[in-house]
Amino acid sequence: MVALQLKPILELTDAVFEQLCRQNPDLRLERTAQGELIAMAPAGSETGYYNADLLGQLWQWNRQKRLGIVLDSSAGFTLPNGAIRSPDAAWINASRWNALTAAQRRRFAPLCPDFVLELKSPSDDLSTLQAKLQEYMENGAQLGWLIDPETCQVYCYRPGQTVQVCDRPNTLSADPVLPNFTMDFTLIWS
């Protein structure tokens, strides 16, 4: 991950950031609340495999419950603090999604997802991801999971609570944010 400070040469407005993303579709870009441009390396194959499993579980649960929408890592969100972030997986309650206009849905939706998931890849810095999860909580997320396959730990974030560290959980419940959803981590730890 590389952070580029563009000020005062260039102000990374919503329009400029969107144009950069359109002109560089193969790059994974984010914008911090301070206006820095973050360029992230593509995930390794193993990380992509794990992320597909996690996203698939979330998608399958949502398909059955129909309580909201699931988005993958290609979706960006404009957080209340002005940052534009893309979690590895996200879920938004249907009522919040339906309150957005069609134009807002087509862009970087102006909201923080209710649930965010970040999967640490070997090239990621843990403290940077922990700060990103904290940012999600400060901007309205109700639940966040940071999964570290190397240490077999899941960091669970909830607003106003101390981060809970779970060592090698086989499963983890997302109640009450995602009713009756339990994530299975056995593939990640194997």
Secondary structure, 3 states (H helix, E strand, C coil): CEEECCCCCCCCCHHHHHHHHHHCCCCEEEECCCCCEEEECCCCHHHHHHHHHHHHHHHHHHHHHCCEEEEECCCCEECCCCCEECCCEEEEEHHHHHCCCHHHHHCCECCCCCEEEEECCCCCCHHHHHHHHHHHHHCCCCEEEEEECCCCEEEEECCCCCCEEEECCCEEECCCCCCCCEEECHHHHC
